[in-house]
């Protein structure tokens, strides 16, 4: 399985930007009617974190949103997995999973 891996130093703020494009792959979709969720889980499926989803101003930045978690100081040093789920009136679509490797912070 070929999967992207993000590295995060334990204790750092976790934050990523997301973009949902139309079928053309370029034009952003208005996220107003969408419910977006994202979880970080262990390989065995245990929930580590439910990420905060923030939709950017859709009139100015259609399709753009952020996923964040402020406190990662208690996250174990390990590899976790995350995807994004888009729900539009019961039509659910999920992204591929991304691995998140939590590593030790040298400056604590």
N, C-alpha and C positions, 0 to 999 in steps of 0.2 A: 504494500500500500504506500503510495507516494503522498505525503501530507506536509503542508507547510508547518514550520515550527516557529513560534514567537518565543523570545527569551525575556523573562521578567525577573529583576532582582527583588527578592522578598523585602517588603517594606516600601517599595516604590508604588506610586499611584498607577493603577492600571487604567489605560484609556486608549481606545482605538476609534477611528472614524469609519463609518460605513456609507455605502452608496447603493441604492437599488435603481437599476437602469431598466428602461423599457426594452422591448425586443431588439431595438437597434443597437443596444449596448452602450449608447452614448447619452441619450436623453433621460433625465431623472424622472422617476415616477412620483407623483404627489402622494406623500405618506399619510396625509390626513386621515383617511379611512382605515389605515392599517393598524393592527395591534402587533407590536414587535417585542419579542422576548429573547433573552440569551442567558444561558446557564454555563457555568464552568463545572465540570465533573471529573472525578477520578476515572481511571481505566475501568474500574468495577461499577461505575455509575453513581457513586456517592456524590451528592451535591456539595460543592465547595462554596459557590457564590452565585447568586442571581444578580446579573449586571443591571445597572441603571441605564435605561434607554432614554436618550434625549433627542427628539426630532428638531433639526434646525428649522429656521423660518422657511417653510415650503414655497412661499411666493418668491423668495430670493434664491433658495438653494434646494430645489425639488430633488427628492430622493436621498438627501443627505441626513445622517444622524450620527450620534456618538454612543458608544458603550463605555461605561466606566465603573470603577470601584475604588474608593478612596483609601481603604485600609487593607493592605496585604501583609501586614507585619506578622500575622499568625499563620499564614499559608505554609504548608509543609514544602520542603525541598523535594520536588517530584515533577512528573509530567502529568498535565491535565488536558482535558479536551473541551472545546467550545464550538457551538454553532449558533446560527441566528435563525429564528423562526418568524416568518411573516404570516399573519392571519388576516385575510380579507373576507369578512363575512362567512367564516367557516371553511373557506378555501385556504389550506395550510401548505406552505412551502418552506422548506428548510435548506440552508446552505450546506456545503461540505463542511466537515469538521476541521478544526485547526488545533494543532497541539500547542500547549503553552508550557514551556519548561521554566519552573521556578528555581532560580539559583541563588546562592548565598550572596549577600551584599557585604562588601569588604569594609565599607564606611558606615558603621552603625553607632 
